Amino acid sequence: MKRLGLLIILMFSTWTYAEGQIKRLTYGNAVIRVGDQSHSLISQLGKPISSYSFTINLGQNRPVQATNYIFQLDDALCTVTVVENKVYRIELNRQPD
């Protein structure tokens, strides 16, 4: 019984990690990590289906320009936020079947 409970917990934690905010994205031969330079983003993931710029506050009253790039990756939407030419955040949201 304990093993079944542990298995269920591991399955759930893997599922929740697979969606939402992640630190590294692997897609085909592409590997994108938080902190990477943004110049190779489009060459690795292809053309985004959408992008938009906005202002983000990084603390200490320091607003900076950020850009979200949205990519369609198979059955998921991936949003990559770029701040000061570096990957700041990666979010992965699976599409319902």
C-alpha positions as CSV (number, residue, x, y, z in Angstrom):
1,M,0.0,0.0,0.0
2,K,2.9,2.4,0.8
3,R,4.4,1.7,-2.6
4,L,1.1,2.6,-4.3
5,G,0.9,5.9,-2.4
6,L,4.5,6.7,-3.3
7,L,3.9,5.9,-7.0
8,I,0.8,8.2,-7.1
9,I,2.8,11.0,-5.4
10,L,5.7,10.6,-7.9
11,M,3.3,10.5,-10.9
12,F,1.5,13.6,-9.7
13,S,4.8,15.5,-9.0
14,T,6.1,14.6,-12.5
15,W,2.8,15.8,-14.1
16,T,2.8,19.1,-12.3
17,Y,6.5,19.7,-13.1
18,A,5.7,19.1,-16.8
19,E,3.5,22.1,-17.0
20,G,3.9,25.6,-15.7
21,Q,7.1,27.4,-15.1
22,I,10.2,25.4,-15.9
23,K,14.0,26.2,-15.8
24,R,14.9,24.2,-18.9
25,L,13.1,23.3,-22.1
26,T,14.3,20.5,-24.4
27,Y,12.5,20.2,-27.8
28,G,14.1,18.2,-30.6
29,N,17.7,19.3,-30.7
30,A,16.9,22.6,-29.0
31,V,17.8,23.2,-25.3
32,I,16.7,26.5,-23.8
33,R,17.6,27.4,-20.2
34,V,16.7,30.3,-18.0
35,G,19.7,32.6,-18.1
36,D,20.7,31.7,-21.7
37,Q,21.3,34.5,-24.2
38,S,18.1,35.2,-26.3
39,H,19.8,35.5,-29.7
40,S,19.5,31.7,-30.4
41,L,15.9,31.4,-29.3
42,I,14.3,31.7,-32.7
43,S,17.0,29.7,-34.5
44,Q,16.4,26.8,-32.1
45,L,12.6,26.9,-31.7
46,G,11.5,28.5,-35.0
47,K,9.3,31.5,-35.5
48,P,7.0,32.3,-32.6
49,I,3.3,32.4,-33.3
50,S,3.0,35.6,-31.3
51,S,5.2,38.1,-29.3
52,Y,4.5,41.2,-27.3
53,S,6.5,43.6,-25.2
54,F,5.7,44.9,-21.8
55,T,7.4,46.5,-18.7
56,I,8.4,44.4,-15.7
57,N,9.6,45.6,-12.3
58,L,12.7,43.7,-11.2
59,G,12.6,45.2,-7.7
60,Q,14.2,48.3,-6.2
61,N,11.8,50.3,-8.4
62,R,13.8,49.1,-11.5
63,P,11.4,48.8,-14.5
64,V,12.8,47.1,-17.6
65,Q,11.5,46.1,-21.0
66,A,10.5,42.4,-21.4
67,T,9.2,40.5,-24.4
68,N,7.1,37.3,-24.4
69,Y,7.6,34.9,-27.3
70,I,4.9,32.3,-27.7
71,F,5.8,29.1,-29.5
72,Q,3.6,26.1,-30.6
73,L,5.5,23.0,-29.7
74,D,3.5,19.9,-30.7
75,D,0.6,19.8,-28.1
76,A,1.9,22.6,-25.9
77,L,2.2,26.3,-25.9
78,C,5.5,27.6,-24.7
79,T,5.9,31.2,-23.5
80,V,9.5,32.4,-23.2
81,T,10.0,35.7,-21.4
82,V,13.2,37.6,-22.4
83,V,14.6,40.4,-20.2
84,E,17.8,42.3,-21.1
85,N,18.6,39.8,-23.9
86,K,18.4,36.8,-21.5
87,V,15.8,34.1,-21.0
88,Y,14.1,35.2,-17.8
89,R,11.2,32.7,-17.6
90,I,9.9,29.6,-19.5
91,E,6.3,28.5,-19.2
92,L,4.8,25.4,-20.7
93,N,1.1,24.8,-21.0
94,R,-0.2,21.7,-22.6
95,Q,-3.3,21.9,-24.9
96,P,-6.3,19.6,-24.1
97,D,-6.7,16.7,-26.5
